[in-house]
């Protein structure tokens, strides 16, 4: 949506991406907490090997990094939005940070997919 704000600034309210990002951040926090609980269960009950535990730690680190950096980006975005209303450079800076966060989500998802495909983590535990 931030891309749409950049291309067509008057096409939609420029607050919509902030609201959606805030909502997704709330969902990300709940996902992070449930993921940490699931990781503890997977490690204690299934007896994962050392490579799987290392990959799980890497996945968890990327997820935690992504969530906390997202919170920093949201706070910065809100501050810039109210400090410099309607400034196009703010929209460009936020878009750049959102692209970097997208890469962090891609890597986190890749590590999570590797956990499932290589080591079967989480499969059949529900």
C-alpha positions in Angstrom: 0.0 0.0 0.0 2.9 2.3 0.7 3.9 1.8 -3.0 0.4 3.0 -4.0 0.8 6.1 -1.8 4.1 6.8 -3.6 2.7 6.4 -7.1 -0.7 8.0 -6.6 -0.5 10.2 -3.5 -4.1 11.5 -3.7 -5.7 8.2 -4.6 -6.1 6.9 -1.1 -5.7 8.2 2.4 -2.0 8.0 3.3 -2.9 6.8 6.9 -4.2 3.5 5.6 -0.7 1.9 5.3 0.1 3.0 8.9 -3.0 1.4 10.2 -2.4 -1.9 8.3 1.3 -2.0 9.4 0.2 -1.4 13.0 -2.3 -4.2 12.8 0.2 -6.6 11.2 2.7 -5.7 13.9 0.2 -6.7 16.6 -0.3 -10.0 14.8 3.5 -10.4 14.5 3.9 -10.1 18.2 1.3 -12.8 18.8 3.0 -15.0 16.2 6.4 -14.5 17.8 5.1 -15.4 21.3 3.3 -18.5 20.0 6.4 -19.5 17.9 8.6 -19.3 21.0 6.2 -21.5 22.9 6.1 -24.0 20.0 9.9 -24.0 19.7 10.3 -24.8 23.4 7.9 -27.7 23.0 9.6 -28.9 19.8 13.0 -28.9 21.4 12.0 -30.5 24.7 9.6 -33.2 23.4 11.0 -34.2 20.0 14.7 -34.3 20.8 15.9 -32.3 17.8 19.4 -32.7 16.7 22.1 -30.1 16.8 21.6 -28.9 13.1 17.9 -28.5 13.6 18.3 -26.6 16.9 20.8 -24.3 15.2 18.4 -23.6 12.3 15.6 -23.1 14.8 17.7 -20.5 16.7 18.5 -18.7 13.4 14.8 -18.7 12.5 13.8 -17.4 15.9 16.5 -14.7 15.8 15.4 -13.5 12.4 11.7 -13.4 13.6 12.6 -11.5 16.8 14.7 -9.1 14.8 11.9 -8.5 12.3 9.2 -7.9 15.0 11.3 -5.5 17.1 12.6 -3.6 14.1 9.0 -3.3 12.8 8.1 -1.7 16.1 10.9 0.8 15.7 9.9 1.5 12.1 6.2 2.0 13.1 7.2 4.5 15.9 9.5 6.3 13.6 6.9 6.4 10.9 4.3 7.8 13.2 6.7 10.4 14.5 7.7 11.5 10.9 4.1 11.4 9.8 3.0 13.9 12.5 6.2 15.9 12.4 6.3 16.4 8.6 2.7 15.8 7.3 2.5 15.3 3.6 6.2 15.1 3.0 7.0 12.8 0.1 10.5 12.1 1.3 9.1 10.6 4.4 7.0 8.2 2.2 10.2 7.2 0.3 12.2 6.6 3.5 9.4 4.5 5.0 9.0 2.6 1.7 12.8 1.7 1.8 12.5 0.4 5.4 9.4 -1.6 4.5 11.4 -3.2 1.6 14.2 -4.2 4.1 11.6 -5.6 6.5 10.1 -7.6 3.6 13.5 -9.2 3.0 13.7 -10.0 6.7 10.3 -11.7 6.5 11.4 -13.7 3.4 14.5 -15.0 5.2 12.5 -15.8 8.3 10.0 -17.7 6.2 12.8 -19.5 4.4 14.4 -20.7 7.6 11.0 -21.8 8.9 10.3 -23.7 5.7 13.7 -25.4 6.0 12.8 -26.5 9.6 9.6 -28.1 8.3 11.0 -29.6 5.1 14.4 -30.9 6.3 13.6 -31.8 9.9 9.8 -32.1 10.1 9.6 -29.6 12.9 6.0 -29.0 13.8 4.6 -31.7 11.6 2.1 -33.9 13.3 2.4 -32.1 16.7 -1.1 -30.6 16.7 
